[in-house]
Each structure stands twice: as C-alpha cells, then as structure tokens.
C-alpha cells in the first residue's frame, strides 16, 4: 500500500522514527533490564509496565518502517484547478452555510485537529478531482451531506 505524504509530513515521520530507534526504545529496554534486576519477576509491576510500553513502541516503529518503505511524495507545488491530494480546500456545507478550510493528505498524515483529512475520507473522496464552484455529496453513516468547493489552493 502506498502512503501519500507531504514533504513536511515525511520529515516528521522520519524524525519520529529516529527518536523511537535512538531514544525511546533504548530507554525502555534499559528500564526493562533495571526492573529485571529487582528480583521477583512475578509481581514486578514496573517490569510489566515497561514491557507493555516496549511492545507499543515496537508496533509504532514497525508502522513507521512500513510507511517509510512505501511512500509517495505529494507534489504540493503543482497549480491544479481541481482538488487533489495536497490541496488546501475551502468548502461550505450547504445545509447550514458553515465554511471551513482543510488540507487533503495521505492517511498517514491525517490529523483532524489540525484540519488535515485523509484522501480516503468520505469528504475527500467526494471532492477529489472537482474544480472550484462544484458541489459534491457524501455520506457518513446514515447522514447525507452536500458541500460546495469555494477555493482550492495547491
């Protein structure tokens, strides 16, 4: 599976990976070793906590390795008249006229809190390939929504 990333997103994931490999995982391995030195391993909560943390970090490390081995950089400099991955789009819900701006990114970079939505989200799928001024419909669960694309910035 290809992971679509912006240049900035790639740098962040590489930074996170280096931190995991160089800092966090060695620290947790050290914590496990120290907890094991305490003796009674049956009732050692520090050891169990450290092992769970190690497992979580290992899962994230593996996710990052998969992403970094299979990514494609989104060309954000291309001036496109249609919505595409990497576009910053202002849309308006037609049922209540609320306007909002969001950036369409690959699923690995999606961050709703920072207005970055996955290219696989229902809204992104509905507006991808469409020009400014076009309306689009999408469904989330049993709710149908209609939006109008007001502005596209690449």
PLY file of the C-alpha trace (Angstrom):
ply
format ascii 1.0
element vertex 154
property float x
property float y
property float z
element edge 153
property int vertex1
property int vertex2
end_header
0.00 0.00 0.00
1.36 3.42 -0.96
1.29 6.11 1.72
0.88 9.64 0.36
2.96 12.16 2.28
3.81 15.82 2.04
7.47 16.73 2.32
6.83 18.14 5.80
4.92 15.00 6.79
7.80 12.80 5.63
10.25 14.81 7.72
8.02 14.47 10.80
7.68 10.70 10.36
11.44 10.33 9.85
12.05 12.43 12.98
9.59 10.30 14.97
11.25 7.10 13.70
14.76 8.31 14.64
13.51 9.28 18.11
11.94 5.84 18.60
15.05 3.98 17.45
17.68 6.21 19.05
15.97 7.33 22.27
12.66 5.79 23.32
13.28 2.10 22.59
16.78 2.07 24.15
15.37 3.84 27.22
12.57 1.30 27.66
14.96 -1.63 27.17
17.14 -0.11 29.88
14.06 0.21 32.12
13.19 -3.46 31.50
16.74 -4.53 32.37
16.68 -2.50 35.60
13.27 -3.90 36.55
14.53 -7.45 35.96
17.45 -6.81 38.28
14.99 -6.16 41.14
14.45 -9.86 41.56
10.89 -11.19 41.94
9.60 -11.12 38.37
6.12 -12.47 39.22
4.89 -9.32 40.95
7.05 -6.67 39.34
4.65 -4.00 38.06
7.49 -1.82 36.77
8.62 -4.70 34.58
5.13 -5.34 33.23
4.57 -1.63 32.52
7.91 -1.38 30.74
7.16 -4.47 28.63
3.79 -3.05 27.54
5.47 0.24 26.63
8.19 -1.62 24.71
5.51 -3.52 22.77
3.66 -0.28 21.94
6.86 1.38 20.76
7.75 -1.65 18.66
4.34 -1.61 16.98
4.73 2.09 16.15
8.29 1.51 14.90
7.02 -1.23 12.58
4.21 1.03 11.31
6.70 3.78 10.56
9.06 1.37 8.80
6.19 0.22 6.56
5.19 3.81 5.75
8.77 4.93 5.10
9.36 1.94 2.82
6.22 2.60 0.73
5.53 6.30 0.34
4.97 8.76 -2.44
5.56 12.47 -2.01
2.60 14.67 -2.82
3.55 17.39 -5.27
2.22 20.45 -3.45
3.71 22.96 -5.88
1.56 21.95 -8.81
-1.12 24.53 -9.58
-4.24 22.48 -10.13
-7.71 23.69 -10.87
-9.12 20.51 -9.31
-8.98 19.15 -5.77
-6.17 16.64 -5.32
-4.01 15.17 -2.56
-2.02 18.06 -1.15
-4.71 20.65 -1.92
-5.93 23.07 0.71
-9.65 23.42 0.08
-12.30 25.76 1.44
-15.73 24.16 1.37
-19.16 25.17 2.56
-21.84 22.88 3.94
-24.98 23.75 2.00
-27.46 22.79 4.75
-26.11 25.36 7.24
-23.67 27.52 5.21
-20.76 26.76 7.54
-17.42 27.26 5.77
-14.18 25.57 6.67
-10.74 25.03 5.20
-8.92 21.72 5.22
-5.92 20.07 3.63
-6.18 16.71 1.91
-3.27 14.46 2.85
-2.45 10.77 2.76
-3.93 8.65 5.54
-0.57 8.52 7.35
-0.64 12.29 7.88
-4.34 12.74 8.64
-4.89 14.92 11.70
-8.42 16.26 12.09
-7.42 18.54 14.95
-5.12 20.38 12.55
-7.61 20.32 9.65
-5.80 17.60 7.68
-8.10 14.91 6.33
-7.22 11.63 4.70
-7.65 11.26 0.96
-9.64 8.13 1.92
-12.25 10.04 3.97
-15.80 10.35 2.60
-15.49 14.13 2.16
-12.14 13.91 0.36
-13.40 11.15 -1.93
-16.44 13.27 -2.80
-14.47 16.41 -3.73
-11.32 14.90 -5.29
-10.95 15.82 -8.95
-13.60 18.54 -8.80
-12.99 22.24 -9.57
-13.91 25.35 -7.58
-17.62 26.08 -7.63
-18.63 22.43 -7.93
-20.91 20.78 -5.41
-20.39 17.31 -4.03
-22.34 14.91 -1.87
-21.07 12.37 0.60
-22.50 10.11 3.25
-21.29 9.45 6.78
-23.15 6.60 8.43
-26.79 7.38 7.61
-26.30 11.14 7.17
-26.08 12.68 3.70
-24.11 15.93 3.30
-23.73 18.35 0.43
-20.82 20.77 0.14
-19.67 23.40 -2.32
-15.99 23.84 -3.16
-15.27 27.54 -2.67
-11.49 27.71 -3.13
-8.60 25.40 -3.98
-5.01 26.16 -3.10
-2.23 23.81 -4.09
0 1
1 2
2 3
3 4
4 5
5 6
6 7
7 8
8 9
9 10
10 11
11 12
12 13
13 14
14 15
15 16
16 17
17 18
18 19
19 20
20 21
21 22
22 23
23 24
24 25
25 26
26 27
27 28
28 29
29 30
30 31
31 32
32 33
33 34
34 35
35 36
36 37
37 38
38 39
39 40
40 41
41 42
42 43
43 44
44 45
45 46
46 47
47 48
48 49
49 50
50 51
51 52
52 53
53 54
54 55
55 56
56 57
57 58
58 59
59 60
60 61
61 62
62 63
63 64
64 65
65 66
66 67
67 68
68 69
69 70
70 71
71 72
72 73
73 74
74 75
75 76
76 77
77 78
78 79
79 80
80 81
81 82
82 83
83 84
84 85
85 86
86 87
87 88
88 89
89 90
90 91
91 92
92 93
93 94
94 95
95 96
96 97
97 98
98 99
99 100
100 101
101 102
102 103
103 104
104 105
105 106
106 107
107 108
108 109
109 110
110 111
111 112
112 113
113 114
114 115
115 116
116 117
117 118
118 119
119 120
120 121
121 122
122 123
123 124
124 125
125 126
126 127
127 128
128 129
129 130
130 131
131 132
132 133
133 134
134 135
135 136
136 137
137 138
138 139
139 140
140 141
141 142
142 143
143 144
144 145
145 146
146 147
147 148
148 149
149 150
150 151
151 152
152 153
